[in-house]
């Protein structure tokens, strides 16, 4: 078999492993999404994916499905097999014990506890182990995990629903619904893949959101985070009616709390401006192994994240409607006085979602 055909074959099975990994999109948090395929010749004899943190990894599921046929097989996995013991044993060791002859991983694991050690363990056991020339989407699928491992902070997406003239609410504050049903359904999927959702007290008071992911799939619900600098959050807010944890971030020292229930935690993070420190919030979330954070908030909180350079992507759901100059804007950006002070972004993607547009922006790299 010549090299180009072998390479095409490898990429086909790596792509299948990545597709399997996507099945854990909403449930593996805070672990990376991983899929695995066990192959003999051109036949898939076992496959699996990591379904939930604390449970078996993708390689273990795939080896179990393959049974005795795993011996002398080739294994294609979307992330380098782990070489350390966490809540489960090392997958690289399980592959050695199964007697596989070759392992191809879509990417090196960015976790410093692995970072090449899995490949080294396999090679030391006489297994041909390598990294695929094409990751087939594996890096993008785990972009949040990769960023947290590399920088110590999660990937931050900021979602905005606005009219074509850039208004997020009418003059009287009403905003339901600016975008259509299809766009709102996609936002629930965006919530479902996130480890945490961050909002501000203004959004909670005006919209009384539940901030949970409502989709017809198994979901590990994100942590709900409310920035409530002055302690105005009502314990009867609708977000407390849903299962799951809530983190309330204030800027008031020595606050005894509001009488929240046991699943609600309160911390004080006072920034230099006297407001809740948004950078500090991300540090706390990273320490709690949050890979992807979704900011759904009003113009003040949204502007604070953008101004501090804390946003990796802005997802704008734009309706073809107008609310005029009396409507509310998308961002409050203090300190911008001239065109030279502008914060630059690049348009990465445009898609039509029902009657709306979805525009994805990332910080501009102009001048780097």
N, C-alpha and C positions, 0 to 999 in steps of 0.2 A: 504494500500500500504506500503510495507516494506521500510526501510531506503535506501537500496542499489538501489532498483528500482527508488525511489524518486530522489536519487542523480543522477542516470543515466539520468533521465528525465530532471532534472535541467540543467545538462551539455549539453544535446542536444539542449535545447533552448538557453543557453548561447552561444554555438557555432554558432547558427544561428544569434544571435545578433552581434557577432564578424564578421561574414561573411557580414552582412549588413553594418557594420561600414567600411569595406574595400571599399565599393562603394564610399566613400568620400575621398579616399586615396590622390587624386590629387587636391581636391577642398576645404577642410575644413580649411586649414592653415590660421591663426596660431592656430586655435582651435583643440582640440583632435578629433580623429575619433570615432564616437559613433553610435551604432546600438541598436535598441529596438524591442522587440517582446511582444505582448499582447496575453495571452493564457487563454482560458476557457476549463478546462478539458485537453484534449490533442489536442485541435484545436487552431490553430493560427487565431485570429480574427482581428489582426492589427499588422502592422510592419512598421518601418521607420528608417531612418538614417539621421544624420546631414550632410547636403549637402554643406553648405557654411557659412562662418562666417557672423554673423549679421542676419541670417535667423533662422527659427524655429529649435529647437533641435530635436534629434531623438525621445524622449519621446512624444513630441507634435505631430509629424507626426504619430506615432503609435497609440496614443489615438484618434486622428482625424479619422484614418482609422477604428478603432474599434467602434467608435460611442457609442451608449448606451450599447453595449456589454462589454465595459471597466469596468462597475460596477461589483464588486466582482470577478474581474479577477486577474490573476497573471501576473506580468510584469518582463521580463528578459532584462537586459540592460548591455551593455559592459563596462560602467563606472558609478560610483555612480552618481545618479541624483544631479544636482546642487541645492544649497540652497540659492544662492545669485542672485541679479538682476544685469545683465550686459546690453548688448544690447537687451537681451530677459529676460523674467521673470523666476523665479525659477521653475525648472522642478519638484522638490519634491512637491512643492505646487500644481502644476497641477495634479500630481498623487493623492494627497489627495482629491482634488476637484472632481476627476473622480470617487472616491469611490473604488479604487482597494483594494484588501485584502492582497496581498503579493508582495514584490519586491525583486528580487535577482539581485545583481550587480556583474559583473566579477571581479571588483577591486575597491578599495577606490580611490577617486580622489586625486592626489598628490597636487593639487592646494590648498595652505593654506587657501583660501577663502571658500573652501568646506571641504576637509579632514575630513570626518566623519559627517559633519553637515547635509548633505542630508539624511543619514541613520537615524540620530537622529531626524530630523524633521518628517520623516515617522513613526518612532516608537512612537513619542509623539502623533501622530494622531491615534494610534491604529493599524497601518499597520505592519504586520510581514515583517521586512526588514533585509536582511542578505547579506553577501559576499560569493560568490561561492567558494567552495574548489578548483576548477580548473578555471583558468582565460581563458583557451581555446585560448590563443594567444593575448588576449587584451593588456597585458603589452607590449609585443613586438611590436604590431601595433602602440602603442603610446610611444615608447621608447624615442623619442626626447622630447616630451612634459614632460614625467616623469623626464628626466635628467635636463631639464631647470628649472622645479619646485624645484628639489632637490638641484641642484648645482649652478643655476644661469647662466649656459652656455648651448648652444645647443649641440645635438649629432652631432659629426663631422665624416663624411665619406670621405675618400680620395680615389679617383679613379685613377688608373694607367692602361694604355694600354701598354703592353711591349711584346717583343719577348721572346722565351724560354731562351735566354741568357741574359735577363734582360735589353734590350735596348728599349728606348722609341722613338728613331729617328735614322736615318742613319747619317753618318758622315757629310753629307751636310745639315742636319737639316730636311730633308723630313721625314714625319711620316704618311701620308695618303695613304693607310689605313693599320695600323699594324694588327688590328683585323677585323673579318668578319662582315657581315651585321647583323647577329643575335645578336652579342655582342653589336654592336652600337645601335641597337634598344632597348636593355635592358638598356643601359646607358641613353637613352632619358626618359625611365620610371623612372629611378633613379633621374634624374633631375626633373621630374614632381612632385615627392613626396617631394622634397626639398623646403625649404623656401628661401634659398639663395644658389648661386653658387659663389665660390671664385676662382679667377685665378690671374695670374701675368702678368705684362706688356710684358714679353718675349713671353708668349703664344699668347697674342693678336697680337703682331707684326709679329710673325712667321706664325701662323695658321689663324689669322683673324676669330675667331669663332663667331657664333651668340649667343651661350650660352643660348639658350632657349630649352624648351621641345617640341619636335615635335612628338606627338603621336595622334592617332585617338580617343581621348577622351577629355572631358571637363577638362581644366587645369587652375588653377590659377598659372600663370607663376612666377618662382622664381625671387627674386631680384638678379641682376648681380653685383658682387663686383670685382673691378679690383685693385690690389695692384700695384701702379705706383709711387714708391718712388721719382723718379727724374722728374716727369712731362713730360713723353714722349708719352702719349696716344693721338692718332690721332682722332679728332672729326669725321672723316669720316670712322672710323672702322665699320665693319659690325654689331657689337653688337648694335650700335645706330640705325640701320635700322629696328630693331624689336620693337614691342610694349613692354612696361614695363619699370620699373625703373632701374637706374644704380647708383651705389655708387662707387666713385673713392677715394681710400685711398692713400694719399701721405705722405712723410716725410718732406715736405718743409713748413716751417712756412710762414704765410702771403702771401700765393699764391692766386692770384686773379682768378685763374682758366684758362680754355682753351677755353672758349666760347662755352661750352656745352649747350644743350637745357634745358628747365625748368624741365624736369623729371630726370635730372642727378644732383646728389648731390656730393659735394666734402668735405672731411674731412682730417685733418692732424693728423696722429698718429705716432709719431716718437719714435721708440724703443731705447733702450740703445746702440744698435749697429749702430744707424743712419738710419736703414731701417724702413719700415712700420711695426708697431707693430702688429703681427698676433694675439697675445692674446687680445690686445685691440679691434681688429676687431670682435672677438667673443663676447666680452662684449657689443659692439654696437649692434650686431645682436640679442643678447639675450634681450637687452632693447627694441628691435623692435619686440619682441615675435616670433623670429625665433626658431623653434624646431629642424629642421634637416638642416644641412649645408653640402653641397657637395663641396669638394676642387678638382678642375680639373686644374692642373697647372704643370709647369715644375719642374725640379729636385731641383731648389733652393727654391721655395716656399714650395714644398712638404716636403723637408728636414727640413725647418724651423718649420713647424707644427709638424712633428714627433719629432724633437729634443726638442721641448718645452713640449712634452707630452700632446699635444692638440688633438690627433686623437683617436677616439673610435673604428673605423673600417677602414681597408684598403681593398679596392676591387681591386684586380689585374685581369685584363683580359689579359690572356697570349696566344699569338699565337704560333703555332708550327714551327715558322720560326726563323732564326738567322740573326743578322746584324754584328756580329763580334766585336772585341775589339775597332774598330774605332767609333762604335755607341755611342749614348748618354745614360748615366745611368739613373736610376730611382730617386735617391735621392742624393743631396749634403748635407753631414752631417759634419759640422765643429766640430772639437774637438775630433773626434774618431781616436785614434792612435793605439789602440791595441784591441785584442779580448775581453778584459775585459771591454772595453768601448761600446760594442755593445748594441743596443736597441733591446730588446727581444719582440717577438710577438708569438701568438699561432694561429694555423690554425683552424678556426671554421667550414669552409664548403668548399667543392669542387664540382663544377658542370660543366658539359660540355655544352657549349653554341655554337651550330654550330660546326665549326672546332676548336674553342678556348676553353680554360678552364677559369672558374671564380673561383678565390680563395679569400676567405674572412678571414682576419686576425684581431685579437684584441690584445691589449697590454697584455703581459704575466703577470700572477699573481704569478709567481714562487717566493717563498720566503715570500709571504704575510702571 
